[in-house]
Amino acid sequence: MNTLDHLVHMVNQIARNFGTLDRDAAAEAVAGHILLYWDPRMKRRIIAAVADEAGSDLSDVAALAVAIVADKAEPAATGA
């Protein structure tokens, strides 16, 4: 499993953990987890993968969470 596959797997697992919440609440919870606990390099990699459509194996909740992270991440985490 390469790094991107591992990150996609991790985001999907986190999303499953919030499966009792509605879609938007679950995505916010997943994004919050990523923002708090993920290394900036991990954030940059998953954001870039979604932007390049390489993260197509993400669940709907996970993909929404990554979009939220992209909006909320500090500039260093997005490469800006």
N, C-alpha and C positions, 0 to 999 in steps of 0.2 A: 504494500500500500504506500503510495507516494504521499508527500506532505499535504497536497490539496485534498486528496481522497480522505486522508485522516481528519482534516479540518471539517470537511463536509460531513463526515460520519459524526464528529463531535457535535456540530451544530444540530444535526438531526436528532441525536440522542437528547440533547438539552431540550429541544422542542417537544420531544415525546414526554419528557418529565413534566412539562406544563400542559399536557394534553387535556386536563380537566377544565382548563380555562377556555373562554371563547377565543377565536382566532386572533383578534387584535390584542387582547390582554396577554395571551401566550407569547405573541411576537414581542411585545414590550418587555415581558419578563425575560425572554431569551436575550434580547438586545441588552437589557440591564446587566445580565450575567456576563455577556461578552465584554461590555464596556468596563465592568469592574475587575474581571479576572484574567482576561486574555492579554498576552503580551502584544505590544504595538505591531510587531512583525506579523503575528497571527492575524490581527485585525486587517492590516494592509493586504495580506495574501487572500483572505476570504472576500474582502470588498472588491479587489481586483478581479478575482475569479468570477464573481457575479457580474461585474461590469463587462467582462469578456465572454460572458455566457458559458464559462467553463464549470460553473457550479450548478449545472442543470439537474444534478441529483439531489438538490436540496428540496425538502418538503416545502409546501406553501408557507407554513408558519416560519420555517427557518429562513427562507428567501426574504420574507417580509422583515424578519428580525435583522438580517444583514443590511437591508435597505435603511432601516432605522439607525443602525450602527454607523453607516456611511454618513447619514445626516448629522448625527450627534458626536461622532468621534473627533477628538482633537486633531488639529491640522497635521501633526506629526504622524498620526496613525493612518491618515489617508494619503500621505505623500505630498500634500500641498505646502 
